[in-house]
Amino acid sequence: MTIKWVKSDPLVMNGEPFCYGSRLTVRQLLQLRESGYGLTEILKDHPELRVVGIAAAYKYAADDRRRYSEFIQPDGSLAGPGFTEEEARGLPEYLRIPGVVVRPARGVG
């Protein structure tokens, strides 16, 4: 079985895309990230989430730039810290997106 990490249902959360297994919307997750929450803090406050699910939500937001434009930086990255390289190590390659899921390396750009 393949899990769809971000779901959208008009009868759940007023149709706002949300993270699988939780009542946390992608927008709420982006607000936490923008406020400086890293992966550890998010998982501590929302233990029902999974690392891969959070990464998938970040990718989902980056793929729907119109809906989440207030979280997109001029360079195309998402606002907030994202995952460290170590935190992203176990993610599938398609989710290891610099600036979206993974923090950009210091001194680059």
N, CA, C and O atoms as a GROMACS GRO file, in nm:
protein
  436
    1MET      N    1   0.083  -0.118   0.000
    1MET     CA    2   0.000   0.000   0.000
    1MET      C    3   0.088   0.125   0.000
    1MET      O    4   0.182   0.136   0.079
    2THR      N    5   0.057   0.218  -0.088
    2THR     CA    6   0.128   0.345  -0.094
    2THR      C    7   0.044   0.449  -0.020
    2THR      O    8  -0.075   0.464  -0.045
    3ILE      N    9   0.109   0.520   0.070
    3ILE     CA   10   0.040   0.623   0.147
    3ILE      C   11   0.047   0.755   0.072
    3ILE      O   12   0.153   0.795   0.024
    4LYS      N   13  -0.066   0.821   0.060
    4LYS     CA   14  -0.069   0.957   0.006
    4LYS      C   15  -0.053   1.049   0.126
    4LYS      O   16  -0.145   1.065   0.206
    5TRP      N   17   0.064   1.110   0.140
    5TRP     CA   18   0.100   1.185   0.260
    5TRP      C   19   0.024   1.315   0.276
    5TRP      O   20   0.006   1.362   0.388
    6VAL      N   21  -0.020   1.372   0.165
    6VAL     CA   22  -0.103   1.493   0.172
    6VAL      C   23  -0.237   1.460   0.108
    6VAL      O   24  -0.244   1.412  -0.005
    7LYS      N   25  -0.342   1.485   0.183
    7LYS     CA   26  -0.477   1.454   0.136
    7LYS      C   27  -0.560   1.581   0.130
    7LYS      O   28  -0.533   1.679   0.199
    8SER      N   29  -0.662   1.576   0.046
    8SER     CA   30  -0.757   1.686   0.037
    8SER      C   31  -0.895   1.625   0.021
    8SER      O   32  -0.919   1.543  -0.067
    9ASP      N   33  -0.984   1.667   0.109
    9ASP     CA   34  -1.120   1.615   0.108
    9ASP      C   35  -1.211   1.731   0.144
    9ASP      O   36  -1.191   1.795   0.247
   10PRO      N   37  -1.311   1.760   0.060
   10PRO     CA   38  -1.398   1.874   0.090
   10PRO      C   39  -1.472   1.864   0.223
   10PRO      O   40  -1.520   1.964   0.276
   11LEU      N   41  -1.481   1.742   0.278
   11LEU     CA   42  -1.550   1.722   0.405
   11LEU      C   43  -1.457   1.726   0.526
   11LEU      O   44  -1.502   1.716   0.640
   12VAL      N   45  -1.327   1.742   0.501
   12VAL     CA   46  -1.228   1.745   0.609
   12VAL      C   47  -1.151   1.876   0.601
   12VAL      O   48  -1.097   1.911   0.496
   13MET      N   49  -1.145   1.948   0.710
   13MET     CA   50  -1.070   2.073   0.720
   13MET      C   51  -1.111   2.173   0.610
   13MET      O   52  -1.027   2.246   0.558
   14ASN      N   53  -1.240   2.174   0.578
   14ASN     CA   54  -1.293   2.264   0.474
   14ASN      C   55  -1.221   2.251   0.341
   14ASN      O   56  -1.211   2.347   0.265
   15GLY      N   57  -1.171   2.132   0.313
   15GLY     CA   58  -1.105   2.108   0.185
   15GLY      C   59  -0.960   2.149   0.180
   15GLY      O   60  -0.894   2.129   0.078
   16GLU      N   61  -0.909   2.205   0.287
   16GLU     CA   62  -0.768   2.247   0.291
   16GLU      C   63  -0.680   2.121   0.296
   16GLU      O   64  -0.706   2.033   0.377
   17PRO      N   65  -0.577   2.111   0.210
   17PRO     CA   66  -0.489   1.993   0.213
   17PRO      C   67  -0.428   1.974   0.352
   17PRO      O   68  -0.383   2.069   0.416
   18PHE      N   69  -0.428   1.849   0.397
   18PHE     CA   70  -0.378   1.817   0.531
   18PHE      C   71  -0.284   1.698   0.527
   18PHE      O   72  -0.278   1.624   0.429
   19CYS      N   73  -0.210   1.682   0.635
   19CYS     CA   74  -0.111   1.575   0.647
   19CYS      C   75  -0.178   1.446   0.691
   19CYS      O   76  -0.257   1.444   0.786
   20TYR      N   77  -0.146   1.338   0.622
   20TYR     CA   78  -0.200   1.206   0.651
   20TYR      C   79  -0.187   1.173   0.799
   20TYR      O   80  -0.081   1.192   0.859
   21GLY      N   81  -0.295   1.123   0.857
   21GLY     CA   82  -0.294   1.079   0.997
   21GLY      C   83  -0.303   1.190   1.099
   21GLY      O   84  -0.284   1.167   1.218
   22SER      N   85  -0.332   1.312   1.053
   22SER     CA   86  -0.338   1.424   1.147
   22SER      C   87  -0.450   1.520   1.108
   22SER      O   88  -0.518   1.501   1.007
   23ARG      N   89  -0.468   1.621   1.190
   23ARG     CA   90  -0.561   1.729   1.160
   23ARG      C   91  -0.480   1.857   1.133
   23ARG      O   92  -0.531   1.968   1.148
   24LEU      N   93  -0.356   1.841   1.094
   24LEU     CA   94  -0.267   1.953   1.066
   24LEU      C   95  -0.266   1.978   0.916
   24LEU      O   96  -0.232   1.889   0.837
   25THR      N   97  -0.302   2.100   0.876
   25THR     CA   98  -0.302   2.132   0.734
   25THR      C   99  -0.161   2.165   0.687
   25THR      O  100  -0.072   2.195   0.766
   26VAL      N  101  -0.143   2.158   0.557
   26VAL     CA  102  -0.014   2.197   0.498
   26VAL      C  103   0.015   2.342   0.535
   26VAL      O  104   0.129   2.375   0.568
   27ARG      N  105  -0.084   2.427   0.528
   27ARG     CA  106  -0.066   2.569   0.563
   27ARG      C  107  -0.020   2.585   0.708
   27ARG      O  108   0.071   2.663   0.736
   28GLN      N  109  -0.082   2.512   0.801
   28GLN     CA  110  -0.041   2.520   0.942
   28GLN      C  111   0.103   2.472   0.959
   28GLN      O  112   0.179   2.530   1.037
   29LEU      N  113   0.140   2.368   0.888
   29LEU     CA  114   0.276   2.317   0.894
   29LEU      C  115   0.375   2.421   0.841
   29LEU      O  116   0.482   2.440   0.899
   30LEU      N  117   0.340   2.487   0.733
   30LEU     CA  118   0.426   2.593   0.678
   30LEU      C  119   0.436   2.712   0.774
   30LEU      O  120   0.540   2.776   0.783
   31GLN      N  121   0.327   2.742   0.845
   31GLN     CA  122   0.331   2.850   0.944
   31GLN      C  123   0.426   2.816   1.058
   31GLN      O  124   0.500   2.902   1.106
   32LEU      N  125   0.424   2.690   1.100
   32LEU     CA  126   0.518   2.648   1.204
   32LEU      C  127   0.662   2.663   1.155
   32LEU      O  128   0.747   2.717   1.225
   33ARG      N  129   0.687   2.616   1.034
   33ARG     CA  130   0.821   2.625   0.977
   33ARG      C  131   0.865   2.771   0.965
   33ARG      O  132   0.977   2.805   1.002
   34GLU      N  133   0.776   2.856   0.914
   34GLU     CA  134   0.808   2.997   0.898
   34GLU      C  135   0.840   3.063   1.034
   34GLU      O  136   0.920   3.156   1.041
   35SER      N  137   0.776   3.014   1.139
   35SER     CA  138   0.799   3.065   1.274
   35SER      C  139   0.927   3.011   1.337
   35SER      O  140   0.959   3.044   1.452
   36GLY      N  141   1.001   2.929   1.262
   36GLY     CA  142   1.129   2.880   1.311
   36GLY      C  143   1.130   2.739   1.365
   36GLY      O  144   1.233   2.691   1.412
   37TYR      N  145   1.016   2.671   1.359
   37TYR     CA  146   1.010   2.532   1.406
   37TYR      C  147   1.087   2.442   1.310
   37TYR      O  148   1.065   2.443   1.190
   38GLY      N  149   1.177   2.365   1.367
   38GLY     CA  150   1.249   2.265   1.290
   38GLY      C  151   1.178   2.131   1.302
   38GLY      O  152   1.074   2.120   1.367
   39LEU      N  153   1.233   2.031   1.240
   39LEU     CA  154   1.173   1.898   1.238
   39LEU      C  155   1.151   1.844   1.379
   39LEU      O  156   1.045   1.790   1.408
   40THR      N  157   1.250   1.857   1.465
   40THR     CA  158   1.241   1.803   1.601
   40THR      C  159   1.124   1.865   1.678
   40THR      O  160   1.049   1.794   1.745
   41GLU      N  161   1.110   1.997   1.669
   41GLU     CA  162   1.001   2.064   1.741
   41GLU      C  163   0.864   2.026   1.685
   41GLU      O  164   0.769   2.006   1.760
   42ILE      N  165   0.855   2.016   1.554
   42ILE     CA  166   0.727   1.978   1.492
   42ILE      C  167   0.687   1.838   1.535
   42ILE      O  168   0.572   1.814   1.571
   43LEU      N  169   0.782   1.744   1.531
   43LEU     CA  170   0.751   1.606   1.570
   43LEU      C  171   0.719   1.596   1.719
   43LEU      O  172   0.636   1.513   1.759
   44LYS      N  173   0.782   1.678   1.800
   44LYS     CA  174   0.753   1.677   1.944
   44LYS      C  175   0.609   1.722   1.970
   44LYS      O  176   0.539   1.663   2.051
   45ASP      N  177   0.567   1.828   1.900
   45ASP     CA  178   0.432   1.881   1.918
   45ASP      C  179   0.325   1.801   1.844
   45ASP      O  180   0.207   1.807   1.879
   46HIS      N  181   0.366   1.728   1.741
   46HIS     CA  182   0.271   1.652   1.656
   46HIS      C  183   0.327   1.511   1.631
   46HIS      O  184   0.368   1.480   1.520
   47PRO      N  185   0.328   1.427   1.734
   47PRO     CA  186   0.390   1.294   1.721
   47PRO      C  187   0.317   1.203   1.621
   47PRO      O  188   0.371   1.099   1.583
   48GLU      N  189   0.197   1.240   1.579
   48GLU     CA  190   0.125   1.160   1.480
   48GLU      C  191   0.184   1.175   1.340
   48GLU      O  192   0.156   1.093   1.252
   49LEU      N  193   0.265   1.278   1.319
   49LEU     CA  194   0.327   1.300   1.188
   49LEU      C  195   0.447   1.208   1.169
   49LEU      O  196   0.502   1.155   1.265
   50ARG      N  197   0.486   1.191   1.045
   50ARG     CA  198   0.604   1.113   1.009
   50ARG      C  199   0.700   1.204   0.932
   50ARG      O  200   0.655   1.297   0.864
   51VAL      N  201   0.827   1.178   0.941
   51VAL     CA  202   0.928   1.259   0.874
   51VAL      C  203   0.899   1.268   0.724
   51VAL      O  204   0.901   1.378   0.667
   52VAL      N  205   0.873   1.156   0.662
   52VAL     CA  206   0.847   1.155   0.518
   52VAL      C  207   0.718   1.232   0.485
   52VAL      O  208   0.709   1.293   0.379
   53GLY      N  209   0.621   1.230   0.573
   53GLY     CA  210   0.498   1.304   0.553
   53GLY      C  211   0.519   1.454   0.557
   53GLY      O  212   0.460   1.528   0.479
   54ILE      N  213   0.604   1.499   0.648
   54ILE     CA  214   0.636   1.641   0.657
   54ILE      C  215   0.709   1.685   0.531
   54ILE      O  216   0.679   1.790   0.474
   55ALA      N  217   0.806   1.606   0.489
   55ALA     CA  218   0.880   1.637   0.366
   55ALA      C  219   0.786   1.641   0.246
   55ALA      O  220   0.799   1.729   0.160
   56ALA      N  221   0.692   1.548   0.239
   56ALA     CA  222   0.596   1.545   0.128
   56ALA      C  223   0.507   1.669   0.131
   56ALA      O  224   0.471   1.721   0.025
   57ALA      N  225   0.472   1.716   0.250
   57ALA     CA  226   0.391   1.838   0.262
   57ALA      C  227   0.469   1.959   0.211
   57ALA      O  228   0.412   2.046   0.145
   58TYR      N  229   0.597   1.966   0.242
   58TYR     CA  230   0.680   2.077   0.193
   58TYR      C  231   0.688   2.073   0.040
   58TYR      O  232   0.676   2.177  -0.025
   59LYS      N  233   0.707   1.955  -0.016
   59LYS     CA  234   0.712   1.940  -0.162
   59LYS      C  235   0.576   1.978  -0.222
   59LYS      O  236   0.571   2.046  -0.325
   60TYR      N  237   0.469   1.935  -0.160
   60TYR     CA  238   0.335   1.968  -0.207
   60TYR      C  239   0.318   2.120  -0.215
   60TYR      O  240   0.266   2.172  -0.314
   61ALA      N  241   0.360   2.190  -0.111
   61ALA     CA  242   0.350   2.335  -0.109
   61ALA      C  243   0.433   2.399  -0.219
   61ALA      O  244   0.388   2.492  -0.285
   62ALA      N  245   0.554   2.350  -0.238
   62ALA     CA  246   0.641   2.404  -0.342
   62ALA      C  247   0.583   2.380  -0.482
   62ALA      O  248   0.604   2.460  -0.573
   63ASP      N  249   0.511   2.270  -0.498
   63ASP     CA  250   0.450   2.237  -0.627
   63ASP      C  251   0.323   2.319  -0.653
   63ASP      O  252   0.278   2.328  -0.767
   64ASP      N  253   0.265   2.377  -0.550
   64ASP     CA  254   0.144   2.459  -0.563
   64ASP      C  255   0.175   2.601  -0.516
   64ASP      O  256   0.120   2.649  -0.416
   65ARG      N  257   0.264   2.665  -0.587
   65ARG     CA  258   0.315   2.797  -0.547
   65ARG      C  259   0.207   2.904  -0.540
   65ARG      O  260   0.220   2.998  -0.461
   66ARG      N  261   0.104   2.894  -0.620
   66ARG     CA  262  -0.003   2.995  -0.612
   66ARG      C  263  -0.076   2.988  -0.479
   66ARG      O  264  -0.101   3.091  -0.416
   67ARG      N  265  -0.109   2.867  -0.437
   67ARG     CA  266  -0.184   2.851  -0.311
   67ARG      C  267  -0.100   2.893  -0.190
   67ARG      O  268  -0.152   2.950  -0.095
   68TYR      N  269   0.031   2.865  -0.195
   68TYR     CA  270   0.117   2.888  -0.080
   68TYR      C  271   0.219   2.999  -0.105
   68TYR      O  272   0.329   2.995  -0.049
   69SER      N  273   0.184   3.096  -0.188
   69SER     CA  274   0.279   3.200  -0.230
   69SER      C  275   0.339   3.278  -0.114
   69SER      O  276   0.453   3.324  -0.122
   70GLU      N  277   0.264   3.294  -0.005
   70GLU     CA  278   0.318   3.373   0.106
   70GLU      C  279   0.433   3.304   0.179
   70GLU      O  280   0.502   3.366   0.260
   71PHE      N  281   0.455   3.176   0.150
   71PHE     CA  282   0.564   3.101   0.213
   71PHE      C  283   0.683   3.081   0.119
   71PHE      O  284   0.785   3.024   0.159
   72ILE      N  285   0.671   3.128  -0.005
   72ILE     CA  286   0.776   3.110  -0.104
   72ILE      C  287   0.867   3.233  -0.104
   72ILE      O  288   0.820   3.345  -0.121
   73GLN      N  289   0.995   3.210  -0.086
   73GLN     CA  290   1.095   3.317  -0.086
   73GLN      C  291   1.128   3.356  -0.230
   73GLN      O  292   1.100   3.280  -0.322
   74PRO      N  293   1.188   3.473  -0.251
   74PRO     CA  294   1.224   3.517  -0.387
   74PRO      C  295   1.313   3.417  -0.462
   74PRO      O  296   1.307   3.408  -0.585
   75ASP      N  297   1.395   3.341  -0.388
   75ASP     CA  298   1.483   3.243  -0.454
   75ASP      C  299   1.413   3.109  -0.481
   75ASP      O  300   1.476   3.016  -0.532
   76GLY      N  301   1.284   3.100  -0.448
   76GLY     CA  302   1.208   2.977  -0.472
   76GLY      C  303   1.205   2.880  -0.356
   76GLY      O  304   1.136   2.778  -0.362
   77SER      N  305   1.278   2.911  -0.249
   77SER     CA  306   1.279   2.824  -0.132
   77SER      C  307   1.158   2.853  -0.044
   77SER      O  308   1.089   2.954  -0.062
   78LEU      N  309   1.132   2.764   0.052
   78LEU     CA  310   1.024   2.787   0.148
   78LEU      C  311   1.080   2.860   0.269
   78LEU      O  312   1.195   2.838   0.309
   79ALA      N  313   0.999   2.947   0.329
   79ALA     CA  314   1.039   3.021   0.448
   79ALA      C  315   1.059   2.924   0.564
   79ALA      O  316   0.985   2.827   0.578
   80GLY      N  317   1.159   2.951   0.646
   80GLY     CA  318   1.184   2.869   0.764
   80GLY      C  319   1.297   2.770   0.746
   80GLY      O  320   1.354   2.759   0.637
   81PRO      N  321   1.329   2.699   0.854
   81PRO     CA  322   1.450   2.619   0.855
   81PRO      C  323   1.453   2.493   0.768
   81PRO      O  324   1.559   2.462   0.713
   82GLY      N  325   1.346   2.421   0.753
   82GLY     CA  326   1.354   2.295   0.678
   82GLY      C  327   1.434   2.190   0.753
   82GLY      O  328   1.465   2.206   0.871
   83PHE      N  329   1.468   2.082   0.684
   83PHE     CA  330   1.542   1.970   0.743
   83PHE      C  331   1.692   1.996   0.733
   83PHE      O  332   1.738   2.060   0.639
   84THR      N  333   1.767   1.946   0.830
   84THR     CA  334   1.912   1.945   0.817
   84THR      C  335   1.949   1.831   0.720
   84THR      O  336   1.866   1.746   0.690
   85GLU      N  337   2.072   1.831   0.674
   85GLU     CA  338   2.118   1.722   0.586
   85GLU      C  339   2.103   1.586   0.656
   85GLU      O  340   2.063   1.488   0.594
   86GLU      N  341   2.135   1.582   0.784
   86GLU     CA  342   2.125   1.457   0.858
   86GLU      C  343   1.980   1.411   0.870
   86GLU      O  344   1.950   1.292   0.854
   87GLU      N  345   1.888   1.504   0.899
   87GLU     CA  346   1.747   1.469   0.912
   87GLU      C  347   1.691   1.418   0.779
   87GLU      O  348   1.602   1.333   0.777
   88ALA      N  349   1.743   1.469   0.669
   88ALA     CA  350   1.694   1.431   0.536
   88ALA      C  351   1.760   1.305   0.482
   88ALA      O  352   1.718   1.253   0.378
   89ARG      N  353   1.859   1.255   0.550
   89ARG     CA  354   1.936   1.141   0.500
   89ARG      C  355   1.850   1.020   0.464
   89ARG      O  356   1.878   0.954   0.364
   90GLY      N  357   1.747   0.988   0.540
   90GLY     CA  358   1.665   0.870   0.515
   90GLY      C  359   1.549   0.892   0.419
   90GLY      O  360   1.472   0.799   0.392
   91LEU      N  361   1.535   1.013   0.368
   91LEU     CA  362   1.424   1.042   0.277
   91LEU      C  363   1.449   0.987   0.138
   91LEU      O  364   1.564   0.975   0.095
   92PRO      N  365   1.342   0.954   0.066
   92PRO     CA  366   1.358   0.918  -0.075
   92PRO      C  367   1.420   1.036  -0.150
   92PRO      O  368   1.398   1.152  -0.115
   93GLU      N  369   1.497   1.007  -0.252
   93GLU     CA  370   1.569   1.110  -0.326
   93GLU      C  371   1.476   1.220  -0.380
   93GLU      O  372   1.514   1.338  -0.379
   94TYR      N  373   1.356   1.184  -0.425
   94TYR     CA  374   1.267   1.285  -0.483
   94TYR      C  375   1.217   1.388  -0.380
   94TYR      O  376   1.163   1.491  -0.419
   95LEU      N  377   1.236   1.361  -0.251
   95LEU     CA  378   1.196   1.456  -0.147
   95LEU      C  379   1.313   1.537  -0.092
   95LEU      O  380   1.292   1.628  -0.012
   96ARG      N  381   1.433   1.507  -0.134
   96ARG     CA  382   1.551   1.578  -0.083
   96ARG      C  383   1.577   1.704  -0.165
   96ARG      O  384   1.681   1.716  -0.230
   97ILE      N  385   1.486   1.797  -0.162
   97ILE     CA  386   1.491   1.916  -0.246
   97ILE      C  387   1.554   2.031  -0.168
   97ILE      O  388   1.498   2.076  -0.068
   98PRO      N  389   1.671   2.079  -0.212
   98PRO     CA  390   1.735   2.191  -0.142
   98PRO      C  391   1.646   2.315  -0.140
   98PRO      O  392   1.587   2.352  -0.242
   99GLY      N  393   1.636   2.378  -0.023
   99GLY     CA  394   1.558   2.499  -0.009
   99GLY      C  395   1.409   2.474   0.012
   99GLY      O  396   1.338   2.561   0.062
  100VAL      N  397   1.362   2.357  -0.026
  100VAL     CA  398   1.221   2.324  -0.006
  100VAL      C  399   1.208   2.232   0.113
  100VAL      O  400   1.138   2.263   0.209
  101VAL      N  401   1.275   2.118   0.107
  101VAL     CA  402   1.274   2.025   0.219
  101VAL      C  403   1.402   2.040   0.300
  101VAL      O  404   1.397   2.053   0.423
  102VAL      N  405   1.516   2.040   0.233
  102VAL     CA  406   1.646   2.045   0.300
  102VAL      C  407   1.699   2.189   0.302
  102VAL      O  408   1.692   2.261   0.203
  103ARG      N  409   1.752   2.227   0.418
  103ARG     CA  410   1.814   2.359   0.429
  103ARG      C  411   1.926   2.372   0.328
  103ARG      O  412   2.003   2.277   0.310
  104PRO      N  413   1.937   2.487   0.263
  104PRO     CA  414   2.051   2.505   0.173
  104PRO      C  415   2.182   2.506   0.252
  104PRO      O  416   2.186   2.550   0.367
  105ALA      N  417   2.287   2.456   0.190
  105ALA     CA  418   2.417   2.455   0.257
  105ALA      C  419   2.461   2.598   0.280
  105ALA      O  420   2.438   2.685   0.196
  106ARG      N  421   2.524   2.622   0.394
  106ARG     CA  422   2.572   2.757   0.426
  106ARG      C  423   2.681   2.797   0.327
  106ARG      O  424   2.765   2.717   0.286
  107GLY      N  425   2.676   2.924   0.290
  107GLY     CA  426   2.778   2.976   0.199
  107GLY      C  427   2.748   2.948   0.053
  107GLY      O  428   2.824   2.987  -0.035
  108VAL      N  429   2.635   2.879   0.026
  108VAL     CA  430   2.600   2.850  -0.113
  108VAL      C  431   2.497   2.953  -0.157
  108VAL      O  432   2.406   2.986  -0.081
  109GLY      N  433   2.511   3.004  -0.278
  109GLY     CA  434   2.414   3.098  -0.333
  109GLY      C  435   2.453   3.234  -0.307
  109GLY      O  436   2.382   3.327  -0.346
   0.00000   0.00000   0.00000
